[in-house]
Amino acid sequence: MPRTAYPFRKNPKEPPIGEHEEIMDVQTPKDRKKQFFKQQQVMLDRKRAHRGQKNLSSEQKQREKERQ
């Protein structure tokens, strides 16, 4: 029995509407690797946004523009 992303659905490989970026049934190791790094990047972005680093960096850019 292959593992799928949505075992509770009639067609487990088909994602629910609006959840197309969730983990699908990835076949090749290359795809798995891509999916893994994509997930890691999303998690990092969420953490940075939570800490406010993105806002901080944009504020720093504005300050640099004002100095020049």
DSSP file (Angstrom, degrees, kcal/mol; ACC not computed):
  #  RESIDUE AA STRUCTURE BP1 BP2  ACC     N-H-->O    O-->H-N    N-H-->O    O-->H-N    TCO  KAPPA ALPHA  PHI   PSI    X-CA   Y-CA   Z-CA
    1    1 A M              0   0    0      0, 0.0     2,-0.1     0, 0.0     0, 0.0   0.000 360.0 360.0 360.0 112.7    0.0    0.0    0.0
    2    2 A P        -     0   0    0      0, 0.0     2,-0.3     0, 0.0    23,-0.0  -0.425 360.0-113.8 -72.7 146.1    1.7    3.2   -1.1
    3    3 A R        -     0   0    0     -2,-0.1     2,-0.3     2,-0.0     3,-0.0  -0.620  38.5-172.5 -78.7 135.1    1.7    6.2    1.2
    4    4 A T        -     0   0    0     -2,-0.3     9,-0.1     1,-0.1    20,-0.1  -0.838  34.1-119.8-126.2 165.3   -0.4    9.1   -0.1
    5    5 A A  S    S+     0   0    0     -2,-0.3     8,-0.1     1,-0.3    18,-0.1   0.809 108.4  33.8 -73.4 -29.5   -0.9   12.7    1.0
    6    6 A Y    >   +     0   0    0      6,-0.8     3,-1.4     1,-0.1    -1,-0.3  -0.635  62.1 161.8-129.9  74.6   -4.7   12.3    1.4
    7    7 A P  T 3  S+     0   0    0      0, 0.0    -1,-0.1     0, 0.0     6,-0.1   0.695  73.0  62.9 -68.9 -16.9   -5.5    8.7    2.6
    8    8 A F  T 3  S+     0   0    0      4,-0.1     2,-0.2     3,-0.1    -2,-0.0   0.424  89.3  86.0 -90.2   2.4   -9.0    9.8    3.8
    9    9 A R  S <  S-     0   0    0     -3,-1.4     4,-0.1     1,-0.1    -3,-0.0  -0.621  84.5-118.7-101.8 161.8  -10.3   10.8    0.3
   10   10 A K  S    S+     0   0    0      1,-0.3    -1,-0.1    -2,-0.2     3,-0.1   0.933 117.3  30.5 -61.5 -45.5  -11.9    8.7   -2.4
   11   11 A N  S >  S-     0   0    0      3,-0.1     3,-1.9     1,-0.1    -1,-0.3  -0.863  80.2-169.9-112.3  94.3   -9.0    9.6   -4.7
   12   12 A P  T 3  S+     0   0    0      0, 0.0    -6,-0.8     0, 0.0    -7,-0.2   0.735  80.4  58.5 -62.3 -24.7   -6.1   10.0   -2.3
   13   13 A K  T 3  S+     0   0    0     -8,-0.1    12,-0.2    -9,-0.1    -3,-0.0   0.649  88.5  86.4 -80.2 -12.5   -3.7   11.5   -4.9
   14   14 A E  S <  S-     0   0    0     -3,-1.9    -3,-0.1    -8,-0.2    -5,-0.0  -0.777  76.2-138.7 -92.2 120.5   -6.1   14.4   -5.7
   15   15 A P        -     0   0    0      0, 0.0     5,-0.1     0, 0.0     3,-0.1  -0.388  23.4-102.8 -75.4 153.8   -5.7   17.3   -3.3
   16   16 A P    >   -     0   0    0      0, 0.0     3,-2.0     0, 0.0     2,-0.0  -0.326  56.2 -76.2 -66.6 159.7   -8.6   19.3   -1.9
   17   17 A I  T 3  S+     0   0    0      1,-0.3     0, 0.0     2,-0.1     0, 0.0  -0.338 120.0  17.0 -60.8 132.4   -9.4   22.6   -3.6
   18   18 A G  T 3  S+     0   0    0     -3,-0.1    -1,-0.3    -2,-0.0     3,-0.2   0.475 105.7  87.6  86.4   2.0   -6.9   25.3   -2.4
   19   19 A E    X   +     0   0    0     -3,-2.0     3,-1.4     1,-0.1    -2,-0.1  -0.118  42.1 125.7-122.0  37.5   -4.3   22.8   -1.0
   20   20 A H  T 3   +     0   0    0      1,-0.3    -1,-0.1    -5,-0.1    -3,-0.1   0.678  69.0  60.2 -73.1 -15.9   -2.3   22.2   -4.2
   21   21 A E  T 3  S+     0   0    0     -3,-0.2    -1,-0.3     2,-0.1     3,-0.1   0.416  83.2 106.1 -91.6   3.5    1.0   23.1   -2.5
   22   22 A E  S <  S-     0   0    0     -3,-1.4     2,-0.3     1,-0.2   -17,-0.1  -0.226  90.9 -70.9 -71.0 171.0    0.6   20.3    0.1
   23   23 A I        -     0   0    0    -18,-0.1     2,-0.2   -19,-0.1    -1,-0.2  -0.461  54.9-164.7 -66.7 126.9    2.7   17.2   -0.1
   24   24 A M        -     0   0    0     -2,-0.3     2,-1.5    -3,-0.1   -11,-0.1  -0.464  42.9 -76.0 -99.2 179.9    1.7   15.1   -3.1
   25   25 A D        -     0   0    0    -12,-0.2     2,-0.3    -2,-0.2   -21,-0.1  -0.642  58.8-157.3 -77.6  93.9    2.7   11.4   -3.7
   26   26 A V        -     0   0    0     -2,-1.5    -3,-0.0     1,-0.1     6,-0.0  -0.576  13.6-172.3 -83.4 133.3    6.2   12.2   -4.8
   27   27 A Q        +     0   0    0     -2,-0.3    -1,-0.1     1,-0.0    -2,-0.0   0.949  57.1  52.0 -92.6 -56.6    7.8    9.5   -7.0
   28   28 A T  S  > S-     0   0    0      1,-0.1     4,-2.3     4,-0.0     5,-0.2  -0.504  75.8-124.1 -90.6 152.9   11.5   10.2   -7.7
   29   29 A P  H  > S+     0   0    0      0, 0.0     4,-2.5     0, 0.0     5,-0.2   0.851 113.6  57.4 -58.5 -34.0   14.2   11.0   -5.1
   30   30 A K  H  > S+     0   0    0      2,-0.2     4,-2.4     1,-0.2     5,-0.2   0.925 107.7  46.4 -63.2 -43.9   14.9   14.2   -6.9
   31   31 A D  H  > S+     0   0    0      2,-0.2     4,-2.8     1,-0.2    -1,-0.2   0.899 111.1  52.4 -64.8 -40.2   11.3   15.3   -6.5
   32   32 A R  H  X S+     0   0    0     -4,-2.3     4,-2.6     2,-0.2    -2,-0.2   0.920 109.7  49.0 -60.3 -43.1   11.4   14.3   -2.9
   33   33 A K  H  X S+     0   0    0     -4,-2.5     4,-2.5     2,-0.2     5,-0.2   0.927 111.9  48.4 -62.7 -46.0   14.5   16.4   -2.4
   34   34 A K  H  X S+     0   0    0     -4,-2.4     4,-2.3     1,-0.2    -2,-0.2   0.933 112.7  48.3 -58.2 -47.4   13.0   19.4   -4.1
   35   35 A Q  H  X S+     0   0    0     -4,-2.8     4,-2.4     1,-0.2    -1,-0.2   0.899 110.7  51.7 -61.4 -42.3    9.8   19.1   -2.0
   36   36 A F  H  X S+     0   0    0     -4,-2.6     4,-2.5     1,-0.2    -1,-0.2   0.935 111.8  44.7 -61.3 -48.6   11.8   18.8    1.2
   37   37 A F  H  X S+     0   0    0     -4,-2.5     4,-2.4     1,-0.2    -1,-0.2   0.851 111.2  54.4 -68.0 -32.7   13.9   22.0    0.5
   38   38 A K  H  X S+     0   0    0     -4,-2.3     4,-2.2    -5,-0.2    -1,-0.2   0.930 110.0  47.2 -63.3 -44.4   10.7   23.8   -0.6
   39   39 A Q  H  X S+     0   0    0     -4,-2.4     4,-2.5     2,-0.2    -2,-0.2   0.913 111.0  51.5 -61.9 -43.5    9.1   22.9    2.8
   40   40 A Q  H  X S+     0   0    0     -4,-2.5     4,-2.6     1,-0.2    -1,-0.2   0.910 109.9  49.6 -60.2 -42.2   12.3   24.0    4.7
   41   41 A Q  H  X S+     0   0    0     -4,-2.4     4,-2.7     1,-0.2    -1,-0.2   0.904 110.0  50.7 -64.5 -41.2   12.3   27.3    2.9
   42   42 A V  H  X S+     0   0    0     -4,-2.2     4,-2.4     2,-0.2    -1,-0.2   0.921 111.1  48.7 -62.2 -43.8    8.6   27.9    3.7
   43   43 A M  H  X S+     0   0    0     -4,-2.5     4,-2.4     2,-0.2    -2,-0.2   0.920 111.8  48.9 -62.9 -43.2    9.2   27.1    7.4
   44   44 A L  H  X S+     0   0    0     -4,-2.6     4,-2.8     1,-0.2     5,-0.2   0.918 110.6  50.9 -62.3 -43.0   12.2   29.5    7.4
   45   45 A D  H  X S+     0   0    0     -4,-2.7     4,-2.6     1,-0.2    -1,-0.2   0.907 110.0  50.0 -61.7 -41.0   10.2   32.2    5.8
   46   46 A R  H  X S+     0   0    0     -4,-2.4     4,-2.4     2,-0.2    -1,-0.2   0.924 111.5  48.4 -63.1 -43.5    7.4   31.7    8.4
   47   47 A K  H  X S+     0   0    0     -4,-2.4     4,-2.2     2,-0.2    -2,-0.2   0.925 112.7  48.2 -62.2 -44.5    9.9   31.9   11.2
   48   48 A R  H  X>S+     0   0    0     -4,-2.8     5,-2.2     1,-0.2     4,-1.2   0.915 112.4  48.4 -63.0 -42.7   11.5   35.1    9.8
   49   49 A A  H  <5S+     0   0    0     -4,-2.6    -1,-0.2     1,-0.2    -2,-0.2   0.891 109.8  53.5 -64.3 -38.1    8.1   36.7    9.3
   50   50 A H  H  <5S+     0   0    0     -4,-2.4    -1,-0.2     1,-0.2    -2,-0.2   0.899 111.3  44.9 -63.9 -40.5    7.2   35.8   12.8
   51   51 A R  H  <5S-     0   0    0     -4,-2.2    -1,-0.2    -5,-0.1    -2,-0.2   0.673 113.1-120.5 -77.1 -16.8   10.3   37.4   14.2
   52   52 A G  T  X5 +     0   0    0     -4,-1.2     4,-2.1    -5,-0.2    -3,-0.2   0.699  69.7 135.8  85.7  19.7    9.7   40.5   12.0
   53   53 A Q  H  >< +     0   0    0     -5,-2.2     4,-2.6     2,-0.2     5,-0.2   0.865  69.3  55.0 -69.2 -35.0   13.1   40.1   10.2
   54   54 A K  H  > S+     0   0    0     -6,-0.5     4,-2.0     2,-0.2    -1,-0.2   0.942 110.6  45.1 -63.9 -45.1   11.5   40.8    6.8
   55   55 A N  H  > S+     0   0    0      1,-0.2     4,-2.3     2,-0.2    -1,-0.2   0.917 112.0  52.9 -62.3 -42.6   10.0   44.0    8.0
   56   56 A L  H  X S+     0   0    0     -4,-2.1     4,-2.4     1,-0.2    -1,-0.2   0.908 108.3  49.9 -59.5 -43.9   13.3   45.0    9.7
   57   57 A S  H  X S+     0   0    0     -4,-2.6     4,-2.0     1,-0.2    -1,-0.2   0.893 110.5  49.3 -66.5 -38.3   15.2   44.4    6.4
   58   58 A S  H  X S+     0   0    0     -4,-2.0     4,-2.0     2,-0.2    -1,-0.2   0.880 110.7  51.0 -68.2 -36.0   12.8   46.6    4.4
   59   59 A E  H  X S+     0   0    0     -4,-2.3     4,-2.3     2,-0.2    -2,-0.2   0.904 108.7  51.7 -64.6 -40.7   13.0   49.3    7.0
   60   60 A Q  H  X S+     0   0    0     -4,-2.4     4,-2.3     1,-0.2    -2,-0.2   0.897 107.7  52.3 -62.4 -39.7   16.8   49.1    6.8
   61   61 A K  H  X S+     0   0    0     -4,-2.0     4,-2.1     1,-0.2    -1,-0.2   0.915 109.1  49.8 -62.7 -42.2   16.6   49.5    3.0
   62   62 A Q  H  X S+     0   0    0     -4,-2.0     4,-2.3     1,-0.2    -2,-0.2   0.912 109.5  51.3 -63.0 -41.9   14.5   52.6    3.4
   63   63 A R  H  X S+     0   0    0     -4,-2.3     4,-2.2     1,-0.2    -1,-0.2   0.903 108.3  52.1 -60.8 -41.5   16.9   54.1    5.9
   64   64 A E  H  X S+     0   0    0     -4,-2.3     4,-1.5     1,-0.2    -1,-0.2   0.909 109.7  49.2 -61.6 -41.4   19.8   53.5    3.4
   65   65 A K  H  < S+     0   0    0     -4,-2.1    -1,-0.2     1,-0.2    -2,-0.2   0.897 110.1  51.1 -64.2 -39.8   17.8   55.3    0.7
   66   66 A E  H  < S+     0   0    0     -4,-2.3    -1,-0.2     1,-0.2    -2,-0.2   0.870 106.7  54.3 -66.8 -35.9   17.2   58.2    3.0
   67   67 A R  H  <        0   0    0     -4,-2.2    -1,-0.2     1,-0.2    -2,-0.2   0.868 360.0 360.0 -64.6 -36.1   20.9   58.5    3.9
   68   68 A Q     <        0   0    0     -4,-1.5    -1,-0.2    -5,-0.2    -2,-0.2   0.468 360.0 360.0 -85.1 360.0   21.8   58.7    0.2
